[in-house]
Amino acid sequence: MFEYTNRFKSVHYTLSVDATRSTYEYIRYPFNWRKLESNIETLCELSDPEKTEIHMCSVLTIYNMINIRNLVDWVHQHNWFAEHKITWKCIPDPHPYNSCLDVKWVDKELLEIAWMNMSVALEDANSYTRPALQKTCAYLRNCIDTEMDEEMVLKKRAKLKLDTLTLDKVREQDYTEILYPQIADFISNITMKY
């Protein structure tokens, strides 16, 4: 692939990465985080930084809202040492509109934790991460400040739990052993009367 792409005057890669370690593996099943890291290192080593852009694009969801800060830290650390820099981008509101994975359906406490995590990451931001961090922090702040329709919240939470349990059954896994404890507890405490 690199032999072929190196013939172009410019190349732009967009990598879909939503989290690190076990959260990444849960979202991007069945891929392995260590294998992804290795692939990214290879991509950076074999690509000419003068003509190749590498963007890492994330979608903020309930599953990764606590872990996504670790991904931003990973990008910062990578960029400190690598000649080939990575730009981090984030879509804070997953599609379709009003997806059950949207962070706006969680309780204010979890939103505050996520907002604080991203706000701290913003303090260390640079041109490769600042725009996406600002956008993500603004979205989280808006979710904290907006009162949601309680019936809609309960329906979306029930759908989230059903979808999560379905994923786990198909994949023969258990979200309580994989996702961050705060997220796993939130999902576990959802009642499915809808």
PyMOL commands that set and color helices and strands:
alter all, ss='L'
color gray80, all
select helices_A, chain A and resi 2-5+21-27+33-46+68-81+103-105+108-123+130-145+150-171+175-177+181-188
alter helices_A, ss='H'
color red, helices_A
select strands_A, chain A and resi 11-16+52-59+86-91
alter strands_A, ss='S'
color yellow, strands_A
deselect
rebuild
show_as cartoon
